[in-house]
Amino acid sequence: MILVDIANSVALVTLNRPQAMNALSRALRAELHRTLSALDADPAVKVIVLTGAGERAFTAGLDLKELGEDPDGLKAANASEPAENPAWAVITCRKPVIGAINGVAITGGFEVALACDVLICSTNARFADTHARVGITPGWGLSQKLSRLIGPYRAKELSLTGNFLDAETAYAWGLVNRVVAPQDLISTALKLAADMAQIEIDMLTSYKAMIDDGYDLSLREGLELEQTRSTAHNRRVTPHMVEQRRAGIQARGRAQ
């Protein structure tokens, strides 16, 4: 159900249920948690790219067929454990996770996409929040995170209609980082991941955490958090360490 390919400190993770639009069955949710936990602990991996198999869907969200056959299935919509809540499985990963959105990301799939740190979309990508149309409310973060990313007016438009948002509009609204042709999606995501993987792993994880933790606070509290963590970190940095990295930064700047 999940394919993993690791090369050059980057793990490409593919949700592999294309016949079911990569729907998040109980087994797939558990496997995603196990996979991300293992990659988070793997010193050979610095960055993760998450995508879906095929061109139709990143993931269509919870497996509605499975839910219809399981009287306790709807509990998954409010699960807080990462083994049951795939958005939390992504959020709790300390390493950067790049979402390569190859097709539709619907409802719970939209929530998983929003849990990623960066979103690269194919022109085939579309987003939809159909919670209201299905008759359930989101429990994996969509009602809070979407409004913070695109503003409450646009979030209400999407969530209270269930309408699809195409990739180009998602880019214009600031929801995704960039939109590329389908054949360029994975290579673009892997190239960005490779750029991140040039950074030392401790810096990657601590800087990601500083951004995420500060985003949950007021600006004043976030600045105080930055000051505290920055002071503790920079105390360990020596002029020799800075000089060692300076030449590499200059060479990279010339190459770009």
C-alpha positions in Angstrom: 0.0 0.0 0.0 3.0 2.3 0.4 6.1 2.4 -1.8 9.3 3.9 -0.5 12.3 4.8 -2.6 15.4 6.3 -0.8 18.2 8.0 -2.6 20.6 10.8 -1.7 19.1 11.5 1.7 15.6 11.9 0.2 12.7 9.4 0.7 9.9 9.3 -1.9 6.8 7.9 -0.2 3.9 6.9 -2.5 0.4 6.1 -1.3 -0.3 3.0 -3.5 -4.0 2.3 -3.8 -4.7 3.9 -7.2 -7.6 1.6 -7.9 -9.3 3.2 -4.8 -8.0 6.8 -5.5 -5.5 6.2 -2.7 -8.3 6.3 -0.2 -7.1 6.2 3.4 -8.3 2.9 4.7 -7.5 1.9 8.2 -4.6 -0.3 7.0 -3.2 2.4 4.8 -3.3 5.0 7.7 -1.5 2.6 10.0 1.1 1.8 7.3 1.7 5.5 6.6 2.3 6.1 10.3 4.8 3.2 10.5 6.6 4.4 7.4 6.9 8.0 8.4 8.0 7.0 11.9 10.7 4.8 10.5 11.9 7.5 8.1 11.9 10.0 10.8 14.3 7.8 12.8 16.4 6.8 9.8 19.7 8.8 9.8 20.1 8.2 6.1 17.0 10.3 5.4 16.8 14.1 5.7 13.7 15.0 3.6 10.5 13.2 2.6 8.4 13.6 -0.5 4.8 12.3 -0.2 2.7 11.6 -3.3 0.0 9.3 -4.6 0.1 6.6 -7.2 -1.4 7.4 -10.6 -2.6 10.8 -11.9 -6.2 10.7 -10.6 -5.7 11.2 -6.9 -3.2 12.2 -4.2 -5.8 10.7 -1.9 -9.5 10.9 -1.8 -9.6 10.9 2.0 -11.1 8.3 4.3 -12.3 5.2 2.6 -16.0 5.8 2.5 -16.8 2.2 1.4 -14.9 0.9 4.5 -16.7 3.4 6.7 -20.0 2.3 5.4 -19.3 -1.3 6.5 -17.8 -0.5 9.9 -20.1 1.0 12.6 -17.1 2.3 14.4 -15.4 3.6 11.3 -16.4 7.2 11.8 -14.3 7.4 14.9 -11.3 7.7 12.6 -12.6 11.2 11.6 -11.8 12.4 15.2 -8.8 10.2 15.9 -5.9 11.9 17.6 -3.3 9.1 17.4 -1.0 9.3 14.4 -1.7 5.6 13.6 -5.3 6.6 12.9 -4.9 10.2 12.0 -2.7 10.6 8.9 -2.5 14.3 9.1 -0.9 14.0 12.6 1.4 11.2 11.2 2.7 13.9 8.8 2.7 16.8 11.3 4.6 14.8 14.0 7.4 13.9 11.5 10.4 16.1 12.6 11.8 16.1 9.1 10.5 18.3 6.2 7.7 16.7 4.2 7.1 17.9 0.7 3.6 17.1 -0.7 3.7 16.3 -4.4 0.0 16.6 -5.2 -0.5 14.6 -8.3 -4.4 14.6 -8.5 -7.3 15.3 -6.3 -6.9 15.8 -2.6 -10.4 15.5 -1.1 -11.6 16.1 2.4 -9.3 14.0 4.6 -6.8 14.0 1.7 -7.0 17.8 1.7 -6.1 17.6 5.4 -3.1 15.4 4.8 -1.9 17.8 2.1 -2.3 20.7 4.5 -0.1 18.8 7.0 2.8 18.9 4.7 5.5 21.6 4.9 5.6 22.5 1.2 3.2 21.7 -1.6 4.1 21.2 -5.2 1.2 20.5 -7.5 0.6 19.0 -10.9 -1.8 20.9 -13.1 -4.0 17.8 -12.5 -4.3 18.6 -8.8 -7.6 19.8 -7.3 -8.6 20.3 -3.7 -12.0 19.9 -2.2 -13.5 19.9 1.3 -16.6 17.8 1.1 -17.1 17.3 4.9 -20.3 19.3 4.9 -21.7 17.4 1.9 -20.9 14.1 3.5 -22.5 15.3 6.8 -19.5 15.1 9.1 -17.2 17.8 10.4 -13.4 17.7 10.1 -11.3 16.4 12.9 -7.8 16.4 11.3 -7.3 20.1 11.3 -8.9 21.4 8.1 -11.4 23.9 9.7 -8.6 25.7 11.5 -5.6 25.3 9.2 -7.2 26.2 5.9 -8.5 29.6 7.1 -5.1 30.5 8.5 -3.5 29.7 5.1 -6.0 31.4 2.7 -8.1 33.5 4.9 -11.6 32.8 6.5 -13.6 34.1 3.5 -12.0 31.8 1.0 -12.0 28.9 3.4 -15.7 29.3 4.0 -16.3 29.4 0.3 -14.6 26.1 -0.1 -15.9 24.3 3.0 -19.5 25.5 2.8 -19.9 24.6 -0.9 -17.7 21.5 -1.3 -16.6 23.0 -4.6 -13.2 22.0 -6.2 -10.3 24.4 -6.2 -8.0 24.0 -9.2 -4.2 24.0 -9.0 -3.7 27.5 -10.5 -6.2 29.1 -8.2 -4.7 27.3 -5.3 -1.3 28.9 -6.3 -2.9 32.3 -6.7 -4.5 32.0 -3.2 -1.1 31.1 -1.7 -2.2 27.5 -0.8 0.6 25.8 -2.8 4.2 26.7 -3.6 4.2 26.0 -7.3 2.3 24.3 -10.1 4.1 22.2 -12.7 3.2 19.8 -15.6 2.3 16.3 -14.5 5.5 14.8 -16.0 7.6 17.3 -14.0 5.9 16.9 -10.6 8.1 14.3 -9.0 11.4 15.6 -10.4 10.5 19.1 -9.2 9.7 17.9 -5.7 12.8 15.7 -5.6 15.0 18.7 -6.7 13.6 20.8 -3.9 14.1 18.0 -1.5 17.7 17.7 -2.6 18.2 21.4 -2.0 16.9 20.9 1.6 19.0 17.8 2.1 22.2 19.8 1.7 21.4 21.3 5.1 22.5 19.4 8.2 19.7 17.4 9.7 19.8 19.0 13.1 19.3 22.4 11.5 16.5 21.2 9.3 14.5 19.7 12.1 15.1 22.6 14.6 14.4 25.3 12.1 11.2 23.5 10.9 10.1 23.2 14.6 10.8 26.9 15.2 8.6 27.9 12.3 5.8 25.5 13.3 5.9 26.2 17.0 6.0 30.0 16.5 3.1 29.9 14.0 0.9 28.6 16.8 1.6 31.7 18.9 1.0 35.4 18.7 3.7 37.4 17.0 5.2 38.6 20.3 5.3 35.1 21.7 6.8 33.8 18.5 9.5 36.4 18.6 10.3 35.4 22.2 10.4 31.7 21.2 12.8 32.6 18.4 15.0 34.6 20.7 15.2 31.8 23.3 15.9 29.0 20.8 18.2 31.1 18.7 20.3 32.1 21.7 20.7 28.5 22.8 21.6 27.3 19.3 24.0 30.2 18.2 25.9 29.8 21.5 27.3 26.6 20.0 28.3 28.1 16.7 32.0 29.1 16.3 33.6 31.5 13.8 35.4 28.5 12.4 32.1 26.7 11.7 30.8 29.7 9.9 34.0 30.1 7.8 33.8 26.4 6.8 30.3 26.9 5.3 31.0 30.3 3.7 32.8 29.0 0.7 30.0 26.5 0.0 27.4 29.2 0.2 29.4 31.4 -2.2 29.9 28.6 -4.7 26.2 27.7 -4.6 25.3 31.4 -5.2 27.6 31.6 -8.2 26.1 28.3 -9.6 22.6 29.7 -9.4 
